[in-house]
């Protein structure tokens, strides 16, 4: 799972977050891990505290958030469109979240992003996009799940030694 995430994420980074066949007249910016270093330096810690809390309380939040990230990014780059909800009336153009392929996405992923966004907005209002919060949360969950998998592997090795 970790390999697939990093493979996907590295291919995302290598394309600049866009499909390779984009029009050359569109100005593309390089991705940066420290994009919010000056405007909201606490964003990683804020999202990290939400993801670690959700991982402890509701472990299914990790896989749900990672899957949400994949569904948001797999077509034309990570834009947060999977997070959009239909209007109050439910009429008009269907949003990505309502598409058939996305109807069985776990609510835990959406809830995690909403909690993280609310926490970030308290400190840095209007600065960090939902798409970036989703990407940071997915990265954090990959790390948390990876530690758990490694811990289970070590326990199995330790039991075999005894």
N, C-alpha and C positions, 0 to 999 in steps of 0.2 A: 504494500500500500504506500509506504513512504517513498519507495523507488518511483512508483507511478506518479505521485504528486510532484516529486522533484523533476522527473522527466518532463511532465506537462509544464511545470513552472519554468524550467529552463528553456523549453521551446517557446514559451510565452515571452520570456525575456529576450530571446534571440530575435524575435520578430518585432520587438518594440510594442507588443500588446496588440498588434494589428495583423491581419492576413498579409501574406507576402505580395499579393497581387493588388495592393492599394495603389491609387493614383499617385504618381511621383510628385505632383504639385501640392499634395497635402503635407504640411510641415509635421514631422514626427519628432518627438522628444525622447531622449533616452530615459529609461526608468532609473530611479535613484532610491536606494534604501534609506537615505537621509533626507528625503523630500520635505518632511515636516520638522526638520532639525531646528529651524529658526522660528517657524510660525506656531508649532505645537509640539515641542520636544517630548512631552509626556505621553503622546499618543500610544506608543508601544507599551508602556507600563499600564496605562488605563485599560486598553483592550486586553492585555495580558492578565490583569487582575480579574476581569470579567470571565475570560475563557478558563482560567484555572479554577475559579469558583464554580462555574457551570460544569466543568469536568468532574469535580468532586461531588456535586449535588446530583447532577443528571448526566452520567457518562455518555449517553446516546447523543448529546449535543455535539460532540466532536465529529463523529461520522456524518451527522446531519449537516453541519457547517461546511465540512470538506466537500460533500456532495453538492451543496448549494453553490459553492465556489466553482466547481466543475461545470455545473449547469449554466452558470452565469458567463463563463469564459470560453466555452468550447466552440462557439460559432464565430464571432467577430470581435473577440477581445472582452476583457472584463470592464463592464460599464455599469454594473449595479442594476440593470434593467430587470433582473429576476426578482428584485426586492419590491418593485412597484406593485401596488394593489389597484384593483378596479375602483372606480368612483363609488360613491355612496349608493347610487342608484343601480350600479352593476350594468349599466347600459353603455353602448358605444363600442369602440374598438377593444378587442380582447388584449390584455396585457400578457407579457411573456409568462408570468406566474400562473396564468390560467390555461396555458397551452396543455394539450394532452400529455406531452412528455414530462411536464413539470407538476402535474396534479398530485403525485404521491410523494413530493418532497416533505421531509419531516418538519413540523412546525418548530422543533427545537432549534434548528439552524436559524430560522427567521427570528425567533425570540432572542437568541444569542446576539445576533447583529443589532436588533433593536435595543437591547440592554447596553451593549457596548456603545452604540451611537448616542444614547441618552447620557451615558457617563462621560463620553468625550465632549458632547455639547455643553456640559456644565463647566468644563475647563477651557475649551477652545470652541466657542460657538461659531458655527458657519464656516469652519475652516477645513474639516476633514470629510471627504466624500464617503458615502455608504459603500461604494465599491472598494475603496481602500480599507475601510474597516473590515469588510468581508475578507479581503485578501490577508490582512494581518491576523484576523481570528483563525482563518484556515491554516496559516503558517504555524500559529501557536498550538493549535490542536494537533497538527502533524508532529510537532515536537513533544507534546504531552503524551500522545498515543505511542510515539516511538520510545519514550522512556519506559512506559508501561510494558511494551512488548519486550524490551531489553531486560527489564526486571524479571518478567516471567521466564525468559530464556535462561537467565542466571540461576533462578530457583531450580529449574529443571536440571541444569548442569550440576548444581550443588547437590541435589538429591541423588543423582547418579554416582557422585563421588563417595557419598556416605554409604 
